[in-house]
Amino acid sequence: MASGRAVLAIAAKDILTWFRTPSAILASLLPPVAFLLIIFVVAGAVGRNPVALVVEDSGPQAQRLVSILENSDAFRVQRATPSEATQLLDTLQVAAVITVPATFDDDYRAGGPTPSACRSTT
């Protein structure tokens, strides 16, 4: 009961301060509003970057990788030829070019830790 009265007394004091000095309202509300704006901008900057995807292998593992990339929430994938991908990157329409080389399935079957021929160009 006593803590409830203390909370009400503090709230009443803050409200009276706001009425006496309207600049206190701005000083109280500006930091959280600025913080929300910064979070909104940062969240938009890091989500779902556009990438060009060049697929040179039609094997099952290459198609599996392509499917994973296209259904990923990390990228907005746009399929392209090598020349289209270069032009998209040069005009800043994509953030990167991911190339699945023609030897992807062969490299996968060779049993290395990862197919080293799959590369990303930024």
N, C-alpha and C positions, 0 to 999 in steps of 0.2 A: 504494500500500500504506500509506504514512504517513497519507494523508488518510482512509483507511478506519479506521485506529486512532484518529485524532482524533475522527471522528464517533462511534465507539463509546464513547470516553472521555466525550464531552459527553453522550451519551444515558445512560450509566451514572451520571454526576453528577446529571443531572436526575431519574432514577428514585430515587436515594438521597435527594435533596432532598424528593421527594414522600413517601417513607416517613417521613422525619424530621418533616416539617411537612405534615399532611394539608390544611391550608388552602391550600397551594401548588397542590394539584390543582384546587380550586375557582377560584383566581385564574388558573390556566392555561386552564381549560375554559369559564369563564363568558363571556368576550368572544366567542369564536366561536359559542357557543350563542345568545347574545343577538343577534348579527348575523344568524344564520339565522332567528330568530324575526321580526326586523324585516323581512327580505327577504320572508318568507312573507306577512306582513300587508300590506306595500306591494304585492306582486304581486296579491293578492286585491282590493285597493282599486281598481286601475286597469284591470282586465281586464273586457271585455264588459259595458259599462254598459247597463242596460235603457232603451230608448227607445220612445215611442209613435210610430207612423207613420200619418199621415193622408194618404190618397191621394185627391185630387179629380179627377185626370186619368186617363183610360184609354187615352191614346195610346201608341204604341210606345216613344217615348223615356222617357216617365214610367214605363212598365212595366219598361223596361231599368234605370232608376235604382232602382226598387223591388227588382228582383231582385238588383242589386249590394248594396244595403243589407241585404237579408235573408240573403244568403249571405256577408256580411262577418264576419270574426272580431272586428271592433271593437265590434259592438253585439249586444244581444239585442233583436230587433225584435218589437213587438207591434202589430198593426194595430188601429186604433181610429177611431171617428168623432170629429169635432172636440169634441163635448161629453164623450165618454168620455176623450179624451186630456187635456182640461182636468182632469177628475176624477182621472185617474191621476197627473197632475203635482201636483195639490193635495194628494193623499194620499201623495206621495213614493214611489209605486210605480214611477215611471220618473224618469230623470234629465233627460230632455228630450223635446220633441215636435218631430218633423220633419214638415213639411207640404209635400206636393207639390201645388201649386195647380192649379186647372182650366186655367190658361193655360200650363202648363209646356211642352207640345209646340209651341204657337204661338211662345212665347218662344225655344225652341230653334231652330226653323226660321228665326226672324228673324235669326239669325247673330251674336248678341252673344257676348262672350267666355264668359259663363256666364249661364244663365237666372237673372235677378235676382229673379224672383218666388219661387224656392225658398228657404224660410227655415227657420230652426231657432229654437225658443223654449225658453229655459231659465229 
